[in-house]
């Protein structure tokens, strides 16, 4: 079974680390990338091709 590809977008590094750590033991999930703001996320999405973007809605730069 293929893993669900997730990208984490949050301006707080500790939040991204916490989410990544929480997802690591899950065998059906794979964190494929992270970004610290919306602009960075848009630049990475095309190459990382995540199926799900978990994003903080209150960030600078989008």
PDB file of N, CA, C and O in Angstrom, chain B, residues numbered from 101:
ATOM      1  N   UNK B 101       0.841  -1.189   0.000  1.00  0.00           N
ATOM      2  CA  UNK B 101       0.000   0.000   0.000  1.00  0.00           C
ATOM      3  C   UNK B 101       0.885   1.251   0.000  1.00  0.00           C
ATOM      4  O   UNK B 101       1.852   1.330   0.757  1.00  0.00           O
ATOM      5  N   UNK B 102       0.556   2.211  -0.836  1.00  0.00           N
ATOM      6  CA  UNK B 102       1.333   3.443  -0.936  1.00  0.00           C
ATOM      7  C   UNK B 102       1.077   4.341   0.272  1.00  0.00           C
ATOM      8  O   UNK B 102      -0.027   4.383   0.816  1.00  0.00           O
ATOM      9  N   UNK B 103       2.104   5.044   0.668  1.00  0.00           N
ATOM     10  CA  UNK B 103       1.984   5.963   1.802  1.00  0.00           C
ATOM     11  C   UNK B 103       1.367   7.281   1.357  1.00  0.00           C
ATOM     12  O   UNK B 103       1.553   7.706   0.216  1.00  0.00           O
ATOM     13  N   UNK B 104       0.646   7.917   2.244  1.00  0.00           N
ATOM     14  CA  UNK B 104       0.101   9.253   1.998  1.00  0.00           C
ATOM     15  C   UNK B 104       1.237  10.244   2.182  1.00  0.00           C
ATOM     16  O   UNK B 104       1.864  10.285   3.240  1.00  0.00           O
ATOM     17  N   UNK B 105       1.504  11.043   1.156  1.00  0.00           N
ATOM     18  CA  UNK B 105       2.622  11.988   1.152  1.00  0.00           C
ATOM     19  C   UNK B 105       2.169  13.331   1.730  1.00  0.00           C
ATOM     20  O   UNK B 105       1.262  13.972   1.199  1.00  0.00           O
ATOM     21  N   UNK B 106       2.815  13.745   2.825  1.00  0.00           N
ATOM     22  CA  UNK B 106       2.409  14.946   3.562  1.00  0.00           C
ATOM     23  C   UNK B 106       3.511  16.002   3.518  1.00  0.00           C
ATOM     24  O   UNK B 106       4.700  15.691   3.595  1.00  0.00           O
ATOM     25  N   UNK B 107       3.086  17.258   3.391  1.00  0.00           N
ATOM     26  CA  UNK B 107       3.993  18.395   3.533  1.00  0.00           C
ATOM     27  C   UNK B 107       3.502  19.224   4.707  1.00  0.00           C
ATOM     28  O   UNK B 107       2.311  19.516   4.813  1.00  0.00           O
ATOM     29  N   UNK B 108       4.418  19.603   5.589  1.00  0.00           N
ATOM     30  CA  UNK B 108       4.084  20.394   6.771  1.00  0.00           C
ATOM     31  C   UNK B 108       4.536  21.832   6.543  1.00  0.00           C
ATOM     32  O   UNK B 108       5.689  22.080   6.192  1.00  0.00           O
ATOM     33  N   UNK B 109       3.613  22.783   6.747  1.00  0.00           N
ATOM     34  CA  UNK B 109       3.928  24.198   6.547  1.00  0.00           C
ATOM     35  C   UNK B 109       3.537  24.966   7.808  1.00  0.00           C
ATOM     36  O   UNK B 109       2.359  25.071   8.148  1.00  0.00           O
ATOM     37  N   UNK B 110       4.541  25.495   8.490  1.00  0.00           N
ATOM     38  CA  UNK B 110       4.307  26.275   9.709  1.00  0.00           C
ATOM     39  C   UNK B 110       5.512  27.170   9.934  1.00  0.00           C
ATOM     40  O   UNK B 110       6.644  26.775   9.655  1.00  0.00           O
ATOM     41  N   UNK B 111       5.277  28.364  10.434  1.00  0.00           N
ATOM     42  CA  UNK B 111       6.386  29.286  10.657  1.00  0.00           C
ATOM     43  C   UNK B 111       7.150  29.003  11.945  1.00  0.00           C
ATOM     44  O   UNK B 111       8.170  29.643  12.204  1.00  0.00           O
ATOM     45  N   UNK B 112       6.689  28.076  12.743  1.00  0.00           N
ATOM     46  CA  UNK B 112       7.385  27.701  13.978  1.00  0.00           C
ATOM     47  C   UNK B 112       8.084  26.351  13.782  1.00  0.00           C
ATOM     48  O   UNK B 112       7.435  25.326  13.575  1.00  0.00           O
ATOM     49  N   UNK B 113       9.392  26.372  13.849  1.00  0.00           N
ATOM     50  CA  UNK B 113      10.184  25.164  13.628  1.00  0.00           C
ATOM     51  C   UNK B 113       9.814  24.049  14.605  1.00  0.00           C
ATOM     52  O   UNK B 113       9.761  22.882  14.217  1.00  0.00           O
ATOM     53  N   UNK B 114       9.558  24.392  15.861  1.00  0.00           N
ATOM     54  CA  UNK B 114       9.215  23.379  16.859  1.00  0.00           C
ATOM     55  C   UNK B 114       7.886  22.693  16.518  1.00  0.00           C
ATOM     56  O   UNK B 114       7.729  21.498  16.769  1.00  0.00           O
ATOM     57  N   UNK B 115       6.957  23.413  15.967  1.00  0.00           N
ATOM     58  CA  UNK B 115       5.681  22.820  15.561  1.00  0.00           C
ATOM     59  C   UNK B 115       5.900  21.838  14.419  1.00  0.00           C
ATOM     60  O   UNK B 115       5.344  20.739  14.422  1.00  0.00           O
ATOM     61  N   UNK B 116       6.715  22.236  13.439  1.00  0.00           N
ATOM     62  CA  UNK B 116       7.018  21.330  12.328  1.00  0.00           C
ATOM     63  C   UNK B 116       7.712  20.069  12.833  1.00  0.00           C
ATOM     64  O   UNK B 116       7.388  18.961  12.404  1.00  0.00           O
ATOM     65  N   UNK B 117       8.656  20.238  13.737  1.00  0.00           N
ATOM     66  CA  UNK B 117       9.372  19.097  14.309  1.00  0.00           C
ATOM     67  C   UNK B 117       8.417  18.177  15.071  1.00  0.00           C
ATOM     68  O   UNK B 117       8.495  16.955  14.950  1.00  0.00           O
ATOM     69  N   UNK B 118       7.521  18.770  15.851  1.00  0.00           N
ATOM     70  CA  UNK B 118       6.562  17.983  16.612  1.00  0.00           C
ATOM     71  C   UNK B 118       5.635  17.178  15.720  1.00  0.00           C
ATOM     72  O   UNK B 118       5.359  16.010  15.994  1.00  0.00           O
ATOM     73  N   UNK B 119       5.157  17.796  14.663  1.00  0.00           N
ATOM     74  CA  UNK B 119       4.275  17.093  13.733  1.00  0.00           C
ATOM     75  C   UNK B 119       5.025  15.983  13.005  1.00  0.00           C
ATOM     76  O   UNK B 119       4.514  14.872  12.863  1.00  0.00           O
ATOM     77  N   UNK B 120       6.234  16.282  12.546  1.00  0.00           N
ATOM     78  CA  UNK B 120       7.036  15.266  11.865  1.00  0.00           C
ATOM     79  C   UNK B 120       7.277  14.078  12.796  1.00  0.00           C
ATOM     80  O   UNK B 120       7.147  12.927  12.381  1.00  0.00           O
ATOM     81  N   UNK B 121       7.624  14.353  14.039  1.00  0.00           N
ATOM     82  CA  UNK B 121       7.875  13.304  15.024  1.00  0.00           C
ATOM     83  C   UNK B 121       6.618  12.471  15.281  1.00  0.00           C
ATOM     84  O   UNK B 121       6.700  11.254  15.448  1.00  0.00           O
ATOM     85  N   UNK B 122       5.465  13.124  15.310  1.00  0.00           N
ATOM     86  CA  UNK B 122       4.204  12.412  15.530  1.00  0.00           C
ATOM     87  C   UNK B 122       3.859  11.508  14.346  1.00  0.00           C
ATOM     88  O   UNK B 122       3.284  10.436  14.538  1.00  0.00           O
ATOM     89  N   UNK B 123       4.198  11.921  13.137  1.00  0.00           N
ATOM     90  CA  UNK B 123       3.864  11.140  11.952  1.00  0.00           C
ATOM     91  C   UNK B 123       4.855  10.004  11.673  1.00  0.00           C
ATOM     92  O   UNK B 123       4.489   9.026  11.021  1.00  0.00           O
ATOM     93  N   UNK B 124       6.082  10.109  12.142  1.00  0.00           N
ATOM     94  CA  UNK B 124       7.124   9.124  11.821  1.00  0.00           C
ATOM     95  C   UNK B 124       6.736   7.675  12.099  1.00  0.00           C
ATOM     96  O   UNK B 124       7.004   6.819  11.256  1.00  0.00           O
ATOM     97  N   UNK B 125       6.119   7.354  13.235  1.00  0.00           N
ATOM     98  CA  UNK B 125       5.800   5.945  13.495  1.00  0.00           C
ATOM     99  C   UNK B 125       4.655   5.387  12.638  1.00  0.00           C
ATOM    100  O   UNK B 125       4.453   4.173  12.594  1.00  0.00           O
ATOM    101  N   UNK B 126       3.922   6.249  11.971  1.00  0.00           N
ATOM    102  CA  UNK B 126       2.777   5.806  11.169  1.00  0.00           C
ATOM    103  C   UNK B 126       3.268   5.191   9.857  1.00  0.00           C
ATOM    104  O   UNK B 126       3.939   5.850   9.063  1.00  0.00           O
ATOM    105  N   UNK B 127       2.931   3.946   9.647  1.00  0.00           N
ATOM    106  CA  UNK B 127       3.433   3.232   8.474  1.00  0.00           C
ATOM    107  C   UNK B 127       2.748   3.642   7.172  1.00  0.00           C
ATOM    108  O   UNK B 127       3.265   3.370   6.088  1.00  0.00           O
ATOM    109  N   UNK B 128       1.593   4.291   7.271  1.00  0.00           N
ATOM    110  CA  UNK B 128       0.873   4.689   6.057  1.00  0.00           C
ATOM    111  C   UNK B 128       1.037   6.167   5.715  1.00  0.00           C
ATOM    112  O   UNK B 128       0.372   6.671   4.809  1.00  0.00           O
ATOM    113  N   UNK B 129       1.924   6.871   6.439  1.00  0.00           N
ATOM    114  CA  UNK B 129       2.171   8.296   6.204  1.00  0.00           C
ATOM    115  C   UNK B 129       3.655   8.542   5.963  1.00  0.00           C
ATOM    116  O   UNK B 129       4.504   7.866   6.545  1.00  0.00           O
ATOM    117  N   UNK B 130       3.966   9.514   5.101  1.00  0.00           N
ATOM    118  CA  UNK B 130       5.356   9.907   4.853  1.00  0.00           C
ATOM    119  C   UNK B 130       5.411  11.424   4.732  1.00  0.00           C
ATOM    120  O   UNK B 130       4.754  12.005   3.868  1.00  0.00           O
ATOM    121  N   UNK B 131       6.190  12.064   5.592  1.00  0.00           N
ATOM    122  CA  UNK B 131       6.399  13.505   5.483  1.00  0.00           C
ATOM    123  C   UNK B 131       7.461  13.709   4.411  1.00  0.00           C
ATOM    124  O   UNK B 131       8.615  13.317   4.583  1.00  0.00           O
ATOM    125  N   UNK B 132       7.060  14.326   3.305  1.00  0.00           N
ATOM    126  CA  UNK B 132       7.966  14.490   2.165  1.00  0.00           C
ATOM    127  C   UNK B 132       8.658  15.843   2.151  1.00  0.00           C
ATOM    128  O   UNK B 132       9.598  16.051   1.385  1.00  0.00           O
ATOM    129  N   UNK B 133       8.194  16.775   3.003  1.00  0.00           N
ATOM    130  CA  UNK B 133       8.834  18.076   3.034  1.00  0.00           C
ATOM    131  C   UNK B 133       8.199  19.009   4.033  1.00  0.00           C
ATOM    132  O   UNK B 133       7.131  18.753   4.588  1.00  0.00           O
ATOM    133  N   UNK B 134       8.912  20.117   4.242  1.00  0.00           N
ATOM    134  CA  UNK B 134       8.462  21.154   5.165  1.00  0.00           C
ATOM    135  C   UNK B 134       8.726  22.516   4.539  1.00  0.00           C
ATOM    136  O   UNK B 134       9.573  22.665   3.658  1.00  0.00           O
ATOM    137  N   UNK B 135       7.979  23.503   5.019  1.00  0.00           N
ATOM    138  CA  UNK B 135       8.200  24.885   4.603  1.00  0.00           C
ATOM    139  C   UNK B 135       7.844  25.786   5.780  1.00  0.00           C
ATOM    140  O   UNK B 135       7.032  25.425   6.632  1.00  0.00           O
ATOM    141  N   UNK B 136       8.464  26.962   5.816  1.00  0.00           N
ATOM    142  CA  UNK B 136       8.244  27.874   6.937  1.00  0.00           C
ATOM    143  C   UNK B 136       7.259  28.990   6.612  1.00  0.00           C
ATOM    144  O   UNK B 136       6.925  29.792   7.484  1.00  0.00           O
ATOM    145  N   UNK B 137       6.789  29.050   5.359  1.00  0.00           N
ATOM    146  CA  UNK B 137       5.769  30.036   4.993  1.00  0.00           C
ATOM    147  C   UNK B 137       5.091  29.604   3.694  1.00  0.00           C
ATOM    148  O   UNK B 137       5.532  28.671   3.024  1.00  0.00           O
ATOM    149  N   UNK B 138       4.022  30.297   3.361  1.00  0.00           N
ATOM    150  CA  UNK B 138       3.249  29.928   2.186  1.00  0.00           C
ATOM    151  C   UNK B 138       4.010  30.048   0.879  1.00  0.00           C
ATOM    152  O   UNK B 138       3.864  29.207  -0.007  1.00  0.00           O
ATOM    153  N   UNK B 139       4.818  31.086   0.754  1.00  0.00           N
ATOM    154  CA  UNK B 139       5.583  31.275  -0.475  1.00  0.00           C
ATOM    155  C   UNK B 139       6.582  30.130  -0.671  1.00  0.00           C
ATOM    156  O   UNK B 139       6.730  29.609  -1.776  1.00  0.00           O
ATOM    157  N   UNK B 140       7.255  29.750   0.397  1.00  0.00           N
ATOM    158  CA  UNK B 140       8.196  28.626   0.323  1.00  0.00           C
ATOM    159  C   UNK B 140       7.451  27.331  -0.006  1.00  0.00           C
ATOM    160  O   UNK B 140       7.944  26.507  -0.776  1.00  0.00           O
ATOM    161  N   UNK B 141       6.286  27.159   0.567  1.00  0.00           N
ATOM    162  CA  UNK B 141       5.483  25.956   0.303  1.00  0.00           C
ATOM    163  C   UNK B 141       5.119  25.864  -1.177  1.00  0.00           C
ATOM    164  O   UNK B 141       5.262  24.803  -1.784  1.00  0.00           O
ATOM    165  N   UNK B 142       4.653  26.957  -1.756  1.00  0.00           N
ATOM    166  CA  UNK B 142       4.287  26.942  -3.175  1.00  0.00           C
ATOM    167  C   UNK B 142       5.478  26.602  -4.059  1.00  0.00           C
ATOM    168  O   UNK B 142       5.330  25.919  -5.071  1.00  0.00           O
ATOM    169  N   UNK B 143       6.655  27.078  -3.677  1.00  0.00           N
ATOM    170  CA  UNK B 143       7.855  26.789  -4.463  1.00  0.00           C
ATOM    171  C   UNK B 143       8.229  25.308  -4.384  1.00  0.00           C
ATOM    172  O   UNK B 143       8.779  24.764  -5.341  1.00  0.00           O
ATOM    173  N   UNK B 144       7.942  24.655  -3.269  1.00  0.00           N
ATOM    174  CA  UNK B 144       8.335  23.258  -3.073  1.00  0.00           C
ATOM    175  C   UNK B 144       7.281  22.245  -3.525  1.00  0.00           C
ATOM    176  O   UNK B 144       7.620  21.106  -3.847  1.00  0.00           O
ATOM    177  N   UNK B 145       6.024  22.643  -3.552  1.00  0.00           N
ATOM    178  CA  UNK B 145       4.947  21.696  -3.834  1.00  0.00           C
ATOM    179  C   UNK B 145       5.115  21.013  -5.195  1.00  0.00           C
ATOM    180  O   UNK B 145       4.861  19.814  -5.316  1.00  0.00           O
ATOM    181  N   UNK B 146       5.532  21.744  -6.198  1.00  0.00           N
ATOM    182  CA  UNK B 146       5.658  21.161  -7.541  1.00  0.00           C
ATOM    183  C   UNK B 146       6.669  20.019  -7.582  1.00  0.00           C
ATOM    184  O   UNK B 146       6.456  19.025  -8.277  1.00  0.00           O
ATOM    185  N   UNK B 147       7.757  20.154  -6.848  1.00  0.00           N
ATOM    186  CA  UNK B 147       8.777  19.105  -6.884  1.00  0.00           C
ATOM    187  C   UNK B 147       8.518  17.993  -5.872  1.00  0.00           C
ATOM    188  O   UNK B 147       8.851  16.836  -6.129  1.00  0.00           O
ATOM    189  N   UNK B 148       7.930  18.329  -4.726  1.00  0.00           N
ATOM    190  CA  UNK B 148       7.694  17.319  -3.686  1.00  0.00           C
ATOM    191  C   UNK B 148       6.432  16.502  -3.931  1.00  0.00           C
ATOM    192  O   UNK B 148       6.332  15.361  -3.478  1.00  0.00           O
ATOM    193  N   UNK B 149       5.477  17.074  -4.640  1.00  0.00           N
ATOM    194  CA  UNK B 149       4.232  16.409  -5.010  1.00  0.00           C
ATOM    195  C   UNK B 149       3.502  15.763  -3.818  1.00  0.00           C
ATOM    196  O   UNK B 149       3.197  14.571  -3.856  1.00  0.00           O
ATOM    197  N   UNK B 150       3.220  16.552  -2.751  1.00  0.00           N
ATOM    198  CA  UNK B 150       2.491  15.985  -1.620  1.00  0.00           C
ATOM    199  C   UNK B 150       1.020  15.752  -1.967  1.00  0.00           C
ATOM    200  O   UNK B 150       0.454  16.443  -2.815  1.00  0.00           O
ATOM    201  N   UNK B 151       0.419  14.785  -1.312  1.00  0.00           N
ATOM    202  CA  UNK B 151      -1.012  14.547  -1.465  1.00  0.00           C
ATOM    203  C   UNK B 151      -1.811  15.371  -0.464  1.00  0.00           C
ATOM    204  O   UNK B 151      -2.990  15.655  -0.674  1.00  0.00           O
ATOM    205  N   UNK B 152      -1.154  15.750   0.625  1.00  0.00           N
ATOM    206  CA  UNK B 152      -1.793  16.501   1.703  1.00  0.00           C
ATOM    207  C   UNK B 152      -0.831  17.567   2.195  1.00  0.00           C
ATOM    208  O   UNK B 152       0.338  17.278   2.453  1.00  0.00           O
ATOM    209  N   UNK B 153      -1.310  18.791   2.327  1.00  0.00           N
ATOM    210  CA  UNK B 153      -0.507  19.878   2.899  1.00  0.00           C
ATOM    211  C   UNK B 153      -1.158  20.274   4.218  1.00  0.00           C
ATOM    212  O   UNK B 153      -2.304  20.721   4.249  1.00  0.00           O
ATOM    213  N   UNK B 154      -0.424  20.107   5.287  1.00  0.00           N
ATOM    214  CA  UNK B 154      -0.884  20.484   6.614  1.00  0.00           C
ATOM    215  C   UNK B 154      -0.287  21.860   6.896  1.00  0.00           C
ATOM    216  O   UNK B 154       0.919  21.990   7.108  1.00  0.00           O
ATOM    217  N   UNK B 155      -1.149  22.899   6.898  1.00  0.00           N
ATOM    218  CA  UNK B 155      -0.643  24.273   6.909  1.00  0.00           C
ATOM    219  C   UNK B 155      -1.264  25.116   8.009  1.00  0.00           C
ATOM    220  O   UNK B 155      -2.476  25.087   8.226  1.00  0.00           O
ATOM    221  N   UNK B 156      -0.422  25.861   8.692  1.00  0.00           N
ATOM    222  CA  UNK B 156      -0.860  26.879   9.646  1.00  0.00           C
ATOM    223  C   UNK B 156      -1.529  27.988   8.826  1.00  0.00           C
ATOM    224  O   UNK B 156      -0.982  28.416   7.810  1.00  0.00           O
ATOM    225  N   UNK B 157      -2.683  28.448   9.250  1.00  0.00           N
ATOM    226  CA  UNK B 157      -3.379  29.473   8.471  1.00  0.00           C
ATOM    227  C   UNK B 157      -2.974  30.885   8.852  1.00  0.00           C
ATOM    228  O   UNK B 157      -3.395  31.836   8.194  1.00  0.00           O
ATOM    229  N   UNK B 158      -2.174  31.051   9.889  1.00  0.00           N
ATOM    230  CA  UNK B 158      -1.724  32.382  10.314  1.00  0.00           C
ATOM    231  C   UNK B 158      -0.201  32.472  10.248  1.00  0.00           C
ATOM    232  O   UNK B 158       0.502  32.251  11.233  1.00  0.00           O
ATOM    233  N   UNK B 159       0.274  32.800   9.069  1.00  0.00           N
ATOM    234  CA  UNK B 159       1.712  32.946   8.860  1.00  0.00           C
ATOM    235  C   UNK B 159       1.979  34.207   8.055  1.00  0.00           C
ATOM    236  O   UNK B 159       1.103  34.709   7.350  1.00  0.00           O
ATOM    237  N   UNK B 160       3.185  34.705   8.170  1.00  0.00           N
ATOM    238  CA  UNK B 160       3.590  35.801   7.291  1.00  0.00           C
ATOM    239  C   UNK B 160       3.937  35.211   5.936  1.00  0.00           C
ATOM    240  O   UNK B 160       4.122  34.001   5.811  1.00  0.00           O
ATOM    241  N   UNK B 161       4.023  36.044   4.942  1.00  0.00           N
ATOM    242  CA  UNK B 161       4.307  35.617   3.572  1.00  0.00           C
ATOM    243  C   UNK B 161       3.307  34.577   3.106  1.00  0.00           C
ATOM    244  O   UNK B 161       3.673  33.459   2.742  1.00  0.00           O
ATOM    245  N   UNK B 162       2.065  34.953   3.121  1.00  0.00           N
ATOM    246  CA  UNK B 162       0.964  34.109   2.677  1.00  0.00           C
ATOM    247  C   UNK B 162       0.489  33.269   3.836  1.00  0.00           C
ATOM    248  O   UNK B 162      -0.442  32.477   3.684  1.00  0.00           O
TER     249      UNK B 162
END
